[in-house]
Amino acid sequence: MLAIIFISLQQILEIMNINFNTTLFAIYGICFGANYWNSNMDDDFGETDLTGETEHCLQFFIAVLGISFVWFTQDEA
């Protein structure tokens, strides 16, 4: 059931031309919650971003299973 949803979601996003990745992973223990991160949250330490993209990651943790959604957006000029 979940696989059908994720495959359908990826097909829709491919049509919309969005670079999108989904990963399922095991959690060693029990965890419930959500996590969001993007590459603008990191310290730059004087480095310049040559790609012009921002990476986003949204994760959901449900007991012993986690799912991660990763996508990229173009930075505004």
LUMMARMAR-448847 format. One line per 2 residues: number of its first residue (from 1); their letters; for each residue x, y, z of N, C-alpha, C, O. Coordinates in steps of 0.02 Angstrom, whole numbers, plus 50000, padded with zeros to 5 digits. Example, Ala and Ser with C-alpha at 12.3 -4.5 7.8 and 13.67 -1.06 7.14 Angstrom:
% residues 2
1) AS) 50660:49716:50390:50615:49775:50390:50660:49835:50390:50712:49834:50423 ~ 50642:49888:50354:50684:49947:50357:50645:50002:50394:50670:50057:50402
END
This chain:
% residues 77
1) ML) 50041:49940:50000:50000:50000:50000:50043:50063:50000:50034:50108:49959 ~ 50092:50066:50047:50136:50125:50049:50177:50131:49985:50188:50186:49960
3) AI) 50200:50074:49959:50240:50076:49898:50200:50105:49840:50228:50144:49800 ~ 50137:50089:49835:50095:50115:49781:50089:50191:49787:50092:50227:49738
5) IF) 50080:50216:49848:50074:50288:49860:50138:50323:49841:50136:50374:49807 ~ 50196:50296:49863:50260:50329:49850:50278:50328:49776:50305:50376:49749
7) IS) 50263:50273:49742:50278:50268:49671:50234:50318:49633:50258:50352:49587 ~ 50171:50323:49651:50126:50371:49619:50149:50442:49631:50148:50484:49586
9) LQ) 50170:50457:49693:50194:50524:49709:50257:50541:49669:50263:50598:49645 ~ 50303:50494:49662:50363:50507:49624:50347:50518:49550:50378:50561:49518
11) QI) 50299:50482:49523:50280:50491:49453:50250:50560:49443:50264:50593:49392 ~ 50209:50583:49489:50180:50650:49484:50234:50703:49486:50232:50751:49448
13) LE) 50282:50696:49532:50334:50745:49539:50382:50745:49479:50410:50797:49462 ~ 50392:50687:49448:50433:50684:49388:50399:50723:49331:50433:50757:49293
15) IM) 50334:50717:49326:50297:50755:49276:50304:50830:49289:50309:50870:49242 ~ 50305:50849:49353:50312:50919:49372:50385:50943:49367:50399:51002:49379
17) NI) 50431:50898:49348:50502:50914:49340:50534:50936:49405:50571:50985:49407 ~ 50520:50900:49459:50550:50913:49524:50597:50855:49540:50577:50797:49538
19) NF) 50659:50871:49557:50708:50820:49576:50690:50796:49647:50698:50834:49695 ~ 50666:50735:49654:50636:50710:49716:50660:50639:49730:50666:50599:49684
21) NT) 50675:50624:49792:50698:50558:49812:50663:50536:49876:50652:50577:49921 ~ 50645:50473:49880:50613:50445:49940:50654:50386:49965:50675:50344:49925
23) TL) 50665:50383:50030:50704:50329:50060:50668:50303:50121:50648:50342:50165 ~ 50659:50237:50125:50634:50205:50186:50693:50176:50224:50739:50148:50193
25) FA) 50694:50183:50290:50750:50158:50329:50726:50132:50396:50674:50153:50423 ~ 50765:50085:50423:50749:50056:50489:50776:50100:50544:50829:50131:50538
27) IY) 50739:50103:50599:50761:50139:50658:50777:50086:50711:50736:50043:50727 ~ 50837:50090:50738:50857:50042:50790:50836:50069:50857:50874:50103:50891
29) GI) 50775:50054:50876:50743:50079:50936:50672:50098:50917:50645:50073:50868 ~ 50642:50143:50955:50575:50166:50941:50575:50242:50941:50600:50273:50988
31) CF) 50547:50271:50889:50547:50344:50882:50483:50366:50848:50459:50333:50801 ~ 50455:50421:50870:50397:50452:50839:50412:50525:50829:50436:50559:50875
33) GA) 50398:50551:50770:50408:50622:50759:50423:50639:50687:50414:50599:50642 ~ 50445:50701:50678:50460:50727:50611:50521:50772:50616:50536:50799:50669
35) NY) 50557:50778:50560:50617:50819:50557:50620:50853:50489:50607:50822:50438 ~ 50637:50918:50489:50646:50955:50427:50715:50988:50428:50736:51013:50480
37) WN) 50749:50987:50371:50814:51018:50364:50821:51044:50293:50795:51014:50246 ~ 50856:51101:50284:50876:51122:50217:50948:51147:50220:50973:51163:50274
39) SN) 50980:51150:50162:51051:51166:50160:51066:51238:50181:51124:51253:50195 ~ 51017:51282:50184:51028:51350:50208:51036:51352:50284:51059:51402:50310
41) MD) 51018:51299:50318:51025:51296:50391:51097:51283:50413:51114:51295:50471 ~ 51139:51258:50368:51208:51243:50385:51249:51306:50387:51234:51356:50354
43) DD) 51303:51305:50428:51350:51360:50429:51391:51359:50365:51409:51306:50340 ~ 51405:51417:50337:51440:51421:50273:51516:51416:50280:51549:51387:50237
45) FG) 51543:51442:50334:51616:51442:50345:51653:51472:50285:51706:51449:50267 ~ 51624:51524:50255:51657:51559:50200:51653:51524:50133:51682:51547:50084
47) ET) 51617:51468:50130:51611:51432:50067:51556:51464:50024:51508:51493:50050 ~ 51564:51459:49959:51512:51485:49914:51475:51426:49883:51505:51374:49869
49) DL) 51412:51435:49872:51370:51383:49841:51373:51391:49766:51348:51440:49739 ~ 51402:51343:49732:51410:51347:49659:51352:51315:49622:51345:51325:49562
51) TG) 51311:51276:49656:51257:51240:49623:51196:51283:49610:51159:51270:49563 ~ 51184:51332:49652:51125:51374:49645:51061:51338:49666:51007:51359:49647
53) ET) 51068:51284:49705:51010:51245:49728:51010:51241:49804:51061:51246:49837 ~ 50950:51233:49831:50941:51219:49902:50914:51149:49909:50866:51130:49877
55) EH) 50946:51110:49952:50923:51042:49965:50877:51042:50026:50893:51073:50076 ~ 50821:51008:50020:50772:51003:50075:50765:50929:50093:50767:50885:50050
57) CL) 50755:50916:50158:50744:50847:50181:50689:50848:50233:50692:50886:50282 ~ 50638:50807:50223:50583:50799:50270:50580:50726:50289:50573:50682:50246
59) QF) 50584:50712:50355:50584:50643:50379:50527:50633:50429:50511:50678:50468 ~ 50498:50574:50425:50446:50553:50473:50470:50489:50505:50494:50444:50472
61) FI) 50462:50485:50572:50482:50426:50610:50420:50396:50642:50385:50429:50680 ~ 50407:50332:50626:50349:50297:50652:50373:50231:50681:50385:50183:50645
63) AV) 50380:50229:50747:50403:50169:50783:50471:50147:50758:50521:50181:50772 ~ 50475:50093:50721:50540:50066:50699:50553:50079:50624:50599:50051:50596
65) LG) 50512:50122:50593:50519:50137:50522:50524:50212:50512:50488:50251:50543 ~ 50569:50232:50468:50575:50302:50450:50569:50311:50376:50586:50266:50337
67) IS) 50544:50368:50355:50540:50384:50284:50567:50454:50274:50552:50500:50312 ~ 50609:50460:50223:50642:50523:50209:50625:50547:50139:50629:50508:50091
69) FV) 50605:50610:50133:50591:50641:50068:50643:50695:50058:50652:50739:50100 ~ 50679:50692:50002:50731:50741:49986:50715:50771:49918:50700:50736:49870
71) WF) 50718:50839:49914:50708:50872:49850:50751:50935:49847:50775:50960:49898 ~ 50760:50960:49786:50802:51018:49774:50760:51073:49742:50716:51059:49701
73) TQ) 50774:51135:49761:50741:51193:49730:50795:51241:49706:50849:51244:49736 ~ 50781:51277:49653:50828:51327:49627:50826:51389:49671:50772:51412:49690
75) DE) 50885:51415:49686:50889:51478:49724:50870:51536:49679:50882:51535:49619 ~ 50840:51587:49709:50823:51646:49671:50885:51687:49659:50929:51692:49702
77) A) 50889:51717:49602:50949:51756:49584:50953:51822:49620:51000:51860:49610
END
